[in-house]
Amino acid sequence: MDFGYVRRLYKSRWLVLVAAIWMQSWAGIGYVFGSMSPVIKSSLKYNQRQINTLGVAKDIGDAFGLIGGYFSEILPSWAIMIWGALFNFVGYGSLWLLVRHKVPQIPFWAVCLLIGVGTNGETYFNTIALVSCVKNFPKSRGPVVGILKGFTGLCGAILTQYYASLFAPDQAAFIFMVAVGPSMVAFALMFILRPVGGCKETNPSDTANFNFVYGVCLVLATYLLGVMLVQDFVDIGQTVKLIFTVILLVLLISPLALPLISACTSNYPSAELDPTVKHNRLEAPLLDKISDAESGGPEQSNYGQGYQRQDSNVNWNEVLMSEIEDEKPKEIDLLPEHERQKRIAQLQARLLHAAAEGAVRIKRRKGPRRGEDFTLMQAMIKADFWLMFFSLFFGAASGLTVIDNLGQISQSMGYPNSHIFVSMISIWNFLGRVGGGFVSEIVARDHAYPRPVAMAAAQIIMAIGHIFFAIGWSGSLYIGTFLVGLGYGAHWAIIPATASEIFGLRNFGTFYNFFIMANPAGTFIFSGLIAGTLYDWEAEKQHGKPNQFSSLSVTDFGISGGPLMDKPLDCLGPSCFFLTFLIMTGVCLLAAVLSMILVYRTRIVYRNIYGKNLNSEERHLRKDGDLRGKASSSDLRPGFLKNF
């Protein structure tokens, strides 16, 4: 047995990506609540508003991931996976026992706690999968995040197919599958999902490999859509459903070909580089050689060495570049890239010479700059942080409002079978996440333009989708579902990648889990307060009960375990959600404005990180024998490479 091959395979970052895809295909349990709620409602004798309250508890558990994000920076990955698996198993396992009447009935608030804990386990799986893969592919963050978050969105359709072929029509078994399945997969993959010391530069084969994964994603989404339509409109037997599920498993396993082939063709995994060489490649200061190359003489290098010796504990290269960023004229950034680099190199040389002669005193800047590693507290005092948060708050929450209310929306427009629309928006959500990562990567890498511009485009697409929902024409529900699903999914590919680029990778897990808290906060306002209130108001108008809606009590929100005072009223026609969708349209346009403000503020950052002549500069450095030019993307600072 070739143990060298096994070792290369185990250390392959592509194996980690494939394992993360498998984990994420089970980790989207927050999107399958609609499949569990009917059996919970009938078995535990809950009313509709209590079911809605359970949905809010689920969203809170799904968003409360800061603890997992914090401990992901301290504990090993396998410990976080075990933690998440236990939460998932205890929460949903206990819910299954309650539904099966294996244990005595418990208070309603305790059931909310159980479903919140069970869904919270998902956040640990998401954190480890995203953090591991973003660190393993720091120069392909958009595609990686898009693919992983895409499979999270597709989880609902995948689990529904498993259920249809193995457990249907036992609805309680779906809860059992949700309790046991993700936990088993987490235990199986917990030693594979972790950052590896592999090659972190862009390889020529990366583009082909990602294109293969994209192809698998498109085939998988098309296949699931076709299977869904066949099973909905054609009466097929259990054997055919099993065959459909086997084909689904083959498609999910197919990306494993990437690490198997890469381990065969890899002759020298970079994880086995000599530690001294790796340190020099990734962390050696860039100032001296680059200054010499730009100026044509060694004087700047000598000054830098003399000044560097004044304090060995200070990274004077970083301090110097911080001073240059503060002092350079603003018009320099408007010059062509080559001229801009030349002017900054001249400014650097003059400043370094003056500092070495004692003519000026270079101050140390407090706190990191955009692109460096921030802590959460450092980021929270920055406008960029809150622009990202509120753009997500307005944009993604308006999309989740549609997802949570799609059953009532379809019924109000005359479609009694809402299952097809729920499944379709899951697939469009998946394609939006994959496509959002792909498009935003082109924008950032190929054009050196801020990634949030893709998010602004997604939010405009969602606004158009909300308009189609509002007009209520025949067939407009299909178009609205498509546009809103794509736009909503794109948010979850673009936001994590943008956060890692602006605030660094060191605390990426904490930032990601903070940003997802925008989801429950937004849905509480837009879905629970606005959409629900306007729907009830229109329903009461149709039924001639204008005063009923104004008398809300504690039981209306499911706080107590008692039944509702009155039977909920149904609303029919486009007017049920007309005002809601007009508000959602305005909210999406506001989110797009915030995204464009972020684009304006970060344009220099992306120009520094993804400048078009990056490759030519690296070739120039290699020609001079300076391998230190290949700085780690996870330690890339604005201006640290490109400003020269």
N, C-alpha and C positions, 0 to 999 in steps of 0.2 A: 504493500500500500504506500502511495506517495504522500508521506506526511507533510512534505513541503507544499504540495498542492492544497492539502486540507488547511494548512496554516494560512496560505495566501487567501483561500476562500473565506476563512473565518475573519480575516482582517480586511476583507474587501468592503469598501464603502457602498458598493452596489448591493451587496448582500444585506447591509443595514437598511438601504432604501426599500428593498423588496420586503423585508420583514416589517418595516413601518407601513407599507401598503397593506399587508395582511392585517396588521393590528388596527389600522384605521378603518378597514372594511367592517370591523366589529365595534368600533369606538364611537359610532354616531347614534348611540341609543337615545339621545335626546330628540331625534327626529322620528322615532317610532311610537311616540306616546299615543298617537291617534289609533294605532292598532291595538293598544292595550286598554284604552279607556272604556270601550264598550263592556268588556267583561268585568272590569273594576266597578263600573256603575251598576251593573245588574247583580253582581255577587254581593257587594257591600251595601247595596240599597242607597246609593248616593244620588243626589239631584245634579242637574247640569252645572250649576254654579259651583258646587263642591268639586266637580270634575275640573272645571276651569281653574279653581284654586290649586288643585293638585298639579295642573300644568304650570302654574306660576312657580310652585315649589320646585318642580323639575327644572325650570329655567334658571332659578337661583342656584340650585346645586350644580347645574351645567356651567355656570359662570364663576362660581366661587373657587377659582383655581390658584389664587395667590399663594396659598400654603404649598401646593405642589410646585409652583414656580420657584419659590424661595428654597425649598429643600432640594430641588433639582440641581442647585449650585453647590450643595453641601454633601448630599448622600449619593452613593452610586446609583446608576440607572436601574439596576435590578431591584433595589430596595424600594424605589418609587413605584415600579411596576407591581410589586407585591402589595404595596399599600393600596394602590388603585384597584387591584383585583379583589382584595378583601372588602373594600367599600362597596364595590359593584355586587359582589356575591351576597353580602349581608343585607344590603338595601333591597334589592330585587328578589332575593331568596325569601326574605321575610314577607314581602308583598305577595309572593306566590303562595306561601303558607296561609296567609290571610284569605286570599281569594279561594283557595281550596278548602277553607274552613278546617285546617289542621291545627290551628291555634285559636284561642278565644279572641273575640273582637276587641280592638283597642281604640282609644279616642282618635278623632279625625286629625288632630294636630300631630299625633304620633305617626299616622300614615303619611302625612306631608313630610315629616322628618325622614321617614324611611326612603321615600322616593327621591328626596333631595340628596341623601347620602349615597344611594345607589347610582344616581346620575353623576354625582361628583366624582365617582371613580373614573369616569370617562376623561376628566380633565387631566388626570395623571398619565393616562395612556397618550393623550394628545401632546402633552408637554414633552414627554420623553421622545416620542416619535419626531416631533418638529425640531426640538433642540439638537438631537443627535444628527439628523440629516442636514440641517442648516450649517452645523459646524463641520460636517463632512464634505459639504458642497458649498463653501462660502461664496464662490463665484457663480453659482447657479441657483441663487436663493429663490428667484421667481418661479422657475419650473418646479423645483422641489416642493415649495410650499403649496403651489397650485395643485400638484398631483396628490399630495397627502390630504389636503383639505377637501379635494374633490372626492376621494374615497370616503371621507367622513360623511359628506353629503349623500353619497350613493348607498350608504349603509342601510337605510330604510328599505330600498328596493332589493338589496341582496338578502337581508334577513327575511323579508316577506317571501322570497322565493324558497329559502330554506324551510320556512314554516309551511308553505303550501305543499311541498313535496314530502315532508316528514311528519308533521303534527296536525295539519288541518283535518277536521274542523274544530279541534279542541283549542279554544281561544286562550284558556289558562296556560296551556303549554307554551304559548308565545312568551309569557312572562318568565317561565322556567328557562327557556332558551336564552333570553336576555340576561338572566342571572348567572347561568353556567358558561355560556359560550365565550364572552369576552374574558372572563377570568381564566379559562383554560388556555386560550390563545396567549394571554399575557404571561402565564407561567411558562409556556413553551418557548416564548421569544425573549424572555427577560435578560438572557445573557448575550443575545445578539444585538439588541437595540442599545447602542451606546456610541459615543464619538470614538472614532478609530484614528490611529496615527497615519492614515494613508495620504496619498498625494492630494494636496489641496489647491493645486493650480489647475487651470483649464486644460484638459487633454484633448487631442484631436478627435478621439473617439467619443467624447462626451455628447456631442451634437447628435451623432447617429444613435447613441444609446437612449437619449431622451426622446428622440423621434420615435424609436421603437416603443417606448413606454406610452407616448402620446397615442400611437396607433392602437395599442392594447386598450387604452382608455376609450377611444372612439368606438372600437369594435364592441367593447363591453357595454357601453351605454346604448348602442344601437341594438345589441342582442337583448338586453333587459327590456327595452321599449317594445321590441317585437314580441317577446315572451309575454309581457304584460297584456298586450292587445289580444294575443291568441287566447290566453287564459280567461280574459274577460268576455270575449265574444264567441268562443267556441267551447263546447263541452268536451273536455279531454279527460282521459283516465289518469290514475295515479302513476302508472308506469311511465307515461309520457312526461309527467312532471318530474319524475326522478331523472329521466334522461336530460331534461332541460337543466336540472341542478348539476348533473355531472359535467355538462358542457360549461356551465358557469364556473365550476371549480377548476377546470382545465384552463380557462381564460385567466383566472386569478393566479394560477401557478406559473403561467407562461413567462412572466418577467424574471423568473429564477434563471432563465437562460443567460441573462446578462452577467451575473457574478460567476456562473459556471464557466462561461467563455473567457471572461476577463482574467480569471485565476489561471487559466491555461496559457494565455498569451502574455501574462505579466512576468517579466524576467527579473525585475528588481523593484519590489514594492518599496515605496519611499518610507514606509514605517520602519525599515531596517537600515536606514541611513545612520551613519555614525552621528552620535548626539552632538559632537562639536560642529560637524559640517552642517547639520540641520539647524543648529543655533545660528551659525553664521549666515545661512541662507535666509532665515526668516526674521532675524532680530538685529542684525548688524546695522549700525547707523548708516544712513545714506548720504550724509552731508558732504563729507570730504571728497569722495570720488566724483560725485555729481557736480560739485562746485568746480573741481578741477576740469572736468569735461566741458562744462559750459563756458568757463572763462578762458580756457586755453593755457593756464599756468597753475603752478602749485602753491601760490602764496596764500590763497584762501584756505587751503587745506592746512597749512602750517598755523595760521591764525586759529583755525578751529581747534587744532590739537592743543595749542597753548591755552586757549580759553577753556577747553574741556577739562584740563587738569586742575582748574581752580576748585572744582567740587565734583568728585567722582560719583556722588550720590544723585546728581541732578542730570537729567537728560537734556543737555543744552541744545541739542538739535531740535527737540520739540519746543523748548522755550523760545529759541530763535525764530522758528517758523510761526509761533504764536505772535511774536512781536511784529513780524513782517505782515501778518494778516491784519493786525491792528493799524499799522502805519502806512500800508501801501495806498496810493491814490485809487479811488473807486473806478476811474476810467481804465485802469489796467485790465480789469475783468472784461471790458468791452473789446479789447484788442483781439486779433487772431491768436490762435492757441500758441503757435511758435513764437510770435512776438511777445506774447504775454509771459511765456516761460523765460525768455531772454531778459525781459525787464525785471522780473522777480529775482532771477539769478544775480543781476547787477545790484539790486537793492540788498540782497543777502550778503554779497561780498562787501559792500560798503558798511553795512551794519556790523558784520563780523569783524572787520578791520577796526572800526571805531571802538567796539567793545573790547577787543584785545589791547588797544592802546589806552583804554580807560577813559575815552572821551565821552562815552555814553554808558548808562547803567541799564542793563536789560532786566526788565521785571518778569517775574514768573506769574503767568496767568492762573487765576484761581478757577478750578473746575474744568471739565473737559469741553471740547468743541464738538460740533456736529460730526458724526462719523467715528468719534472715539467712544470708549466704554463709559456709559453713564450708570449710576445707581438710580433706583426709582425716585428717590427724593431729589436728586439732582435734576432729573428729567421733568419732574412735576412743576418746577418753577420756570420751565421753558414754554414759550407760546406754541412751538411746533408740537409739543406733546398734546396739548389740549386741542389744537386744530385737528390732529389725527383722531382724538377721542370723540369729539363732537361731530366730526364728519362721519365717523362710524356710527355714532349714536343716532343721527338723523337718517343716514342712508340705509344701513343694515337693519335697523329696527323697523323701518317702514316695510322692508321686504319680509321680515319675520311676521309682521302683522298680517300680511296676506297669507303666509303659510299657516299660521295658527287659525285663521278664520276661513280657510279655503272651502271647508265643508259647507258652512252657512252661505258663503258667496255663491258657490255653484248651485245650491238648492234654491236660493232666492232668484237666480237667473233661469230656473226651469230645468236644471240638470239633476235628477234625483240620485244618480250614482256619482258621488263625489270621489270615489276611490281612484278613478282614472286620472283625475286632475292632481290628486295628492301624489300619485306615482310619477306623473309627468313632471311636476315641479321639482321632484327629487332628482330626476335625470337632468333637467335643465340646470339645476343648482350644481350638480356635479360638473357638467360641461362648462359652466361659468367659472368654477374654481380652477379647472385645468386651463381653460382659455385665458382667464385673467392672469395667471402666472406666466403663460407663454407670451401674451401680448406685452405685459408690463416688462418682461425681460428684454424684449426687442427694443422697447422705448428706452430703457435704462442703458443696456449694454451697447446696442448698435448706434444709438443716437445721443448718448450721454445726457438724456433729458430726465427730469424727475419722474420717478415711478408713479407718484400720486395723480399724474395727469390721466393715467388709465382708470383710476378710481373715479375721477370726475366724469369720464366718459360713461362708465358703468352706471353712475347715478343719474345721468341724463337719460340713458336707456331705460332705467327703472321708472323715471318720471313719465316717459312715453307709455310704458306698460300700465301705469296707474290710470292714465287717461283712457286707454282701451277698456280697463275695468269699469271706469266711471260711465262711459257712453252706453255700455250694455247692448251693443249690436249683436246680431246673430254671429256666432263664431269669434267674437272679440275676447271671450274668456280664454280661448286657446292661445291667442296672440299675447294677451296680457300675462298669462301664466308663463309663456316662453320668455318674454322680455324681463319680467320681474325675477324669474328664477335665475336667468343668466347674470343679471346685475347684482342680485344678492350674493350669489356664489363668488363673483369676482372680488368682492370685498375681502373675503377670507383668504384669498391668495395674495392680495396686494398689501394689506395692512401688516401682516407679520414680516414680510420681506422689507417693507419700508422702515419698520421699527428697528430691524436689525442693522440697516444701513445708516440710519440717523443716530441711533442710541447705542450701537455696538452689540456684539454677540455675548459678552460676558454675562449679562443679566437678562438675556433674551427670554427665558422662561417666565421671569417675573413680569416683564412688559407684556408679553402675549396674554398672560392670564389677567392682567389688569384691563387690557383693552376689551376682552370678551365680556367684561361686566357691563359694557354698553348695551349688550343684547337684552338682558332682563330689565334694565332701567328703561330702555326705550319701549319695549313691548308693554310694560306696565302702564306707561302713559298712552301710547298710540293704540294698543290693542285693548287693554283692560278699561281704560277711561274713555278714550275718544270713540273707537270703533264700536265697543259694546254699548256705550251710552246712546250714540246716534242710531244704532240698530234698534234698540229697545224703544226709542222715541218714535221712529218710523213705524215699528210694529204696532205700537199703541194707537197711533193715528189711524192705521188701517183697520184696527179692531174697535175703534171708537171708545178707547179708554185713555183719555189724555191725562188723567191724574194718577194712574197706577204707578207709572215710572218714577214719579217724584217721591214716593214713600218707600225708601230703601231702608232695610234693617240689617242687623248683624248677620242674620241667617242668609240674607241675599248673597253674601260673599262667601258663604260656606264656612264661617268660623265655628259655628256650632254644628252638631251632628243631626239636627232636626230637618224635616222636609221643608220645602219652600211653601210660602203662604199661598201663592197662586201658581198655576201652571205657566211655564214660559211661553211667550207668544212668538209665532213664526211670522217672518216678514217676506213678502214676495215682490219681485220686481227690481229693476236697476236702482230705484230710489233708495233702497235699503242701505247701500254703501256709497251712494253718490257723493255726499258731503265728505265722507271719510277719504275717498280716493282723491278728491280735490285737495284736501289737506295734505295727504301723502305726496301728491305731486309737488306742492310747494315746499314740503320738507326735503324732498330729494333735490330740488333745485338749490335750496339753501346749503345742503351738504356738498353739492358740486362747487358752489362758491367758496366754501371753506377749503375744499381740496385744491382749488386753483390758487388760493392764498398760500397754501403750503407749497405748491409748486414754485411760486415766485420766491419764497423764502429759501428754498433748498436747491435752487438751480446750480449754484456754484459748487455745492457738495457733490452733486452727481457729475458735474463737469470734472471735478478733481478725481473722483473715483473711477469713472468710466470714460475718460477722455479718449477720442478716437485714435490718437497717436500713442496710446499706451504700449502697443506691441512694438512700434518702431523704437520707442525709448528703451524698452527691455532688450531689444536686439543690439542697440547701441551700447548698453551697459555690458551685455555679455561679450561684445566684441572687445571691450576694454578689459575683460577678465573680471568684472565685478559681479559675482553671482549674488551679491547682497541686494541687488535690485529686485529680486523676487520676494517682496515683502508679503507676509501673511495677510490675506484679505481680512481676517478676523482682527488684525491689529492695524488696519489701514486708517490713516488719519487724513483729514482734508488738507491738501497742500503738501502732504508729507512726501508724495511721489510726484504728483502731477504739477505742482507749483514750481518744480525745477525745470 
